[in-house]
Amino acid sequence: MSQRERTPEFAYMLVAEEIKSRIESGEWRPHRPLPAERRLAQELGYALGTVRHGTRILRDLGLLYTVPAKGTFVAPEAPALLRRGVGADLLGGSFGAGRPLRAVGSE
């Protein structure tokens, strides 16, 4: 069973977690480009907008940076940020400012 089938999280958070995992494993290194968004969407099986949302989350955390017309890259400080636990709770139910994630209409 895939993580996608087991986890009732937002799809963009699953994308962000997958990218983060690849950075943590060393598969994707600082200053190296991620695959093009369309290719990444196809590889992960998500819509392009979902992949863009996931990468935006990681940019906001300082793990990625984007150079217009060049692509999205792993930030040089990403390994250190990950060691300090930045983004550790992406799938744990909270993100940013300690606010819990809630699905729309789950009040």
N, C-alpha and C positions, 0 to 999 in steps of 0.2 A: 504494500500500500504506500503510495507516495505521500509526501508531506502535504501536498495540495489536498488530498482526500481526507487526511486526518485532522487538519487544522482549520477551524472555522474563522480564520483571520481574513483581513482585507487582502486581496490579491497583490496590491502594490507593496504591502509589507512582506509578503513571501518573496517577491522579487528583490526587495532591499536586503532581506536576510540571505538570499542566495548569493548576491553580489558580495555582501559583507563576508560570507563564509569563504568565498574564493580569494578575497584579500587576506583574510586571516591565515589561510592555508599556504599563502605565498604564490598561488597560481597567477594572481594579478598583483604586480609589484608597483611601488611608487613611481610616478611619472610615466607609467606605461598606459597606453590607451585601452579602454574597454572595447569589446566588439561594437560595431555600429549598432545603434538602437534597433533598427529593423532586424538585423541578424540576431541580436540578443532576444528580441521578442519571439522570433521564430524558434530559436533554440530552447527557450524556457516555456514556450507554449502559451504566451499571454499576448494581449493586444498591445500595440505600440504605446498607446496612452498610459497603460498600466506600467510598462517598463519606464516610461518617462517620469511617472509619479514616484516610482521606487528609487530612481536615481536622484530625483530632487530631494527626497528624504535624506539620502546619504550625503548629498552636497550640503544640505543644511547642517548636518552633523560634522562637516569638515573632512569627510572621508574621500570625497571626490571633488574634482573641479572640472569645469568645461571651458574649452577654448573655442569660441565661435569659428565655424567652418573647419575645425580640426578634430573635434570629438571630446569625449569625456575621459578623464584620466584619474588614476588613483593618486590621491593627494600625498605629498611627501611625508606628512605627519600621520598618515593613516595607521601604520603599525603601532606607533606610540599611543595614539588615541584608543585603539582597540585594546591594547594592554591595560590601559586605564579604565576600560569598561564602557567606553562610549558606544552606544548602540546595542549594548548587551541585552536590553529588554525589548527589542523590536517585536518579538513574538510573545513576550511575557505579559502583554496587556497594557503597557503604558509607554508613552512616547512624548518627549519634550515637556518641560515644565511640570513633570509629575502628573500630568493629566491622563486618566485612563482612556483607552480607545473604546469607542462604542459604535456598533453598527447603526446606521440610520434607522430610526424607528424602534430602537431597543430601550426606550426610556421606561 
